[in-house]
């Protein structure tokens, strides 16, 4: 059972305000202060500090946050596991996956793993990387396959695969016949995923490495769907950058063209994550290892 002081602490972490935390918990503000003071005395360290009239976690507070958020998730999952044992139900895991990773890299080996493990039940949720990580911290998810860049101190993480980011264009668009530099594409309209997308974050990181940004392109159109992105590129509304697995079929069929770029390949890992310190880590690790084995089997067949 989650301690009431831990619940108060996590609520203050979320709201960054004692008054709003008290309102959300339906207790008084002095009670919130007492709970935080108790924890600070118990652990012998300040957990919050004010800077520019904003409430911030100290280093000790960040460490306690990571521990409490994992404990809160485990407490909820423990209730589910005990209920499942009582009702003789299958083990259930709430898995998240970004749209591109889920559809093009994880789906097939995950399906093969589930087929060989009928005692496991999954609910699968899609979203961009930042949405999935937020759901993980709230306990709405148990583990996830994500892409892009994120602060990793809260999570256990394992690389599922390294994936290349391809520059793609309509087959009707005239592009340099020789490999081009990233800078050579700035005169073209760019179709890019929405903020929070891992694909977009990888592209922004690659551009920053050569002192460029999305604003360096002739024009930028944001699209919240991979399929719409591919359709827009196919009819020559602009170029885009998409993971290889998501466009290889269209490139091979001639519906899209892949533009080779000079320099190191744009690659980024697809990563499996769950909260650090979880007592259910063995379940999540078993799922990850099983999906990796199925991916290797499918690749060799």
KASULTA-V71222 format. One record per residue. BURIAL is I if it has 24 or more other C-alpha atoms within 12 Angstrom, else O. Layout:
BEGIN
[[BURIAL] [BURIAL]]
END
This chain:
BEGIN
[[O] [O] [O] [O] [I] [I] [I] [I] [I] [I] [I] [I] [I] [I] [O] [I] [I] [I] [O] [O] [I] [I] [O] [O] [O] [O] [O] [O] [O] [O] [O] [I] [I] [O] [I] [I] [O] [O] [I] [O] [O] [O] [O] [O] [O] [O] [I] [I] [O] [O] [O] [O] [O] [O] [O] [I] [I] [O] [O] [O] [I] [O] [O] [I] [I] [I] [I] [I] [I] [I] [I] [I] [I] [I] [O] [I] [I] [I] [O] [O] [O] [O] [O] [O] [O] [O] [O] [O] [O] [O] [I] [I] [I] [I] [I] [I] [I] [I] [I] [I] [I] [I] [I] [I] [I] [I] [I] [O] [I] [I] [I] [O] [I] [I] [O] [O] [O] [O] [O] [I] [O] [I] [O] [I] [I] [I] [I] [I] [I] [I] [I] [I] [I] [I] [I] [I] [I] [I] [I] [I] [I] [I] [I] [I] [I] [I] [I] [I] [I] [I] [O] [O] [O] [I] [I] [I] [I] [I] [O] [I] [I] [O] [I] [I] [I] [I] [I] [I] [I] [I] [I] [O] [O] [O] [I] [O] [O] [O] [O] [O] [O] [I] [I] [O] [I] [O] [O] [I] [I] [I] [I] [I] [I] [I] [I] [I] [I] [I] [I] [I] [I] [I] [I] [I] [O] [I] [I] [O] [O] [O] [O] [O] [I] [I] [O] [O] [I] [O] [O] [O] [I] [O] [I] [O] [I] [I] [O] [O] [I] [I] [I] [I] [I] [I] [O] [I] [I] [I] [I] [I] [I] [I] [I] [I] [I] [I] [I] [I] [O] [I] [I] [O] [O] [O] [I] [I] [I] [I] [I] [I] [I] [O] [O] [O] [O] [I] [I] [I] [I] [I] [I] [I] [I] [I] [I] [I] [I] [I] [O] [I] [I] [O] [O] [I] [I] [O] [I] [I] [O] [I] [I] [I] [O] [I] [I] [O] [O] [O] [O] [O] [O]]
END
